[in-house]
Amino acid sequence: MNILETARNIVRNAGKKLGYSAHTIDALLQPNRVIEVKVNIHSETGERVFTGYRSQHNNSRGPYKGGIRFHPQVSREEVLALSILMSIKCAVAGIPFGGSKGGIIVDPKELSKKELEQLSRSYARALFPVIGPHIDVPAPDVNTNPLIMQWMTDEYGKLAGKASPAAFTGKPVDKGGSLGRTEATGRGGVIVLKALLSKLSSKLKVQNSKLTVAVQGFGNVGYYFARIAAETGFKVVAVSDSKGGITKNAKGLSARAGKSQKSKLDIPLVMQCKKKQGTLAGCYCSGGVCDINEGKVVTNDQLLELPVDILVPAALENVITEKNAHKIQAKIIVEMANGPIAQEAYPILQKKGIQVIPDVLANAGGVVVSYFEWVQGLKGEKWEEEKVNKKLQAVLKKSATAVWEESQKARVSLKEAAFMLAVRRLVEKS
Ligand code: NAD
């Protein structure tokens, strides 16, 4: 099933459970507009033209909000699906934004830095009439970063005739970005996990103080999730990147992590080692450099099947499928990546009694702090990191509680509950 059909199906299912008519849900699924634009750069060989998109799905709860990706596989269908999911995510988080998404069909790795800047500025110019602080606020996504947001904000400001820091989020911190944004998605995942653990633990018979965690992906989301989870008392016993991973004290792990302090990884040390060696798997047994002498190398497939309490896919979509779902031993899966569980795998996990904390809730920390960045931009303020983190905690705890209560009331999974909550908020404009 493609990404658009999957998104539509989950929304339709939520709408049906809420008792809305098919017409109401079809109307909700229809984007307000999808714009296709010509984006160009002037290279040494002449003008090069690319196709860009912006899907503005729904703004009933506030300005559209969503990332911009630069990727050869960007398509109209993909940005539309992702804009629907942004409307859902903002509604679950309870922040006053709607959903949008944009992208350019391009392989940015083929472009020089100068060309990338031209491309970014050209896209901002093409979208100028339909974006803005109170209309649609873009952010970084796949292959776009704070510098690209800085170029786009600058270009937008030139056309607007005034500096407009609230036109984009995800800017560098010294150019109007928010403190705490880099860590926000990982931090948010830990906040949501902790908020739901107290409710799930009686059901799953897990003891909070001794929970073991395996994290797939050691990029922005995976690293900060692992680090903050470790700081708050979880035992992170396995992490991986695209080349494979490591687990600490594999023997202890198979005996349910041995429950000893020694069985956990020192995450900042592991990051230091990854930076030095290039890959996590390269960190295994590198003597005093890292603290993982008792470790063992695992493949990404093996990591997913480790006997841990909590599994955190934080890298790619569709890594848990019909093929491996029955081998998962974790009791809780936190979907930190977008769509890491294939649709077909859910019933298998549900049958095994595995609780899934859904992506639209678990990884919403990033968009929540983007919202804080937007507010700071509008008000000309600069918040302390502590204030950002405190506010993030408050927003996500409230969302997690709302999703939990919806799931209890409707007797549905957390995923269905999150979509039901969002669909109701979008239809009722609440
Ligand atoms: P990133 O590029 O910083 O990191 C991705 C990590 O995944 C890297 O460590 C990479 O080595 C690893 N990886 C790549 N292929 C892999 C494979 N086959 N197996 C295991 N690991 C692999 O990206 P990110 O920003 O951390 O995003 C990760 C996921 O989280 C994506 O699905 C993204 O859409 C989602 N997400 C990110 C944010 C955010 O704020 N960055 C917000 C919401 C959702």
Boltz pocket constraint, residues with backbone or C-beta under 6 A from the ligand:
constraints:
  - pocket:
      binder: B
      contacts: [[A, 181], [A, 185], [A, 216], [A, 217], [A, 218], [A, 219], [A, 220], [A, 221], [A, 222], [A, 240], [A, 241], [A, 242], [A, 243], [A, 300], [A, 314], [A, 315], [A, 316], [A, 317], [A, 336], [A, 337], [A, 338], [A, 363], [A, 364], [A, 366]]
      max_distance: 6.0
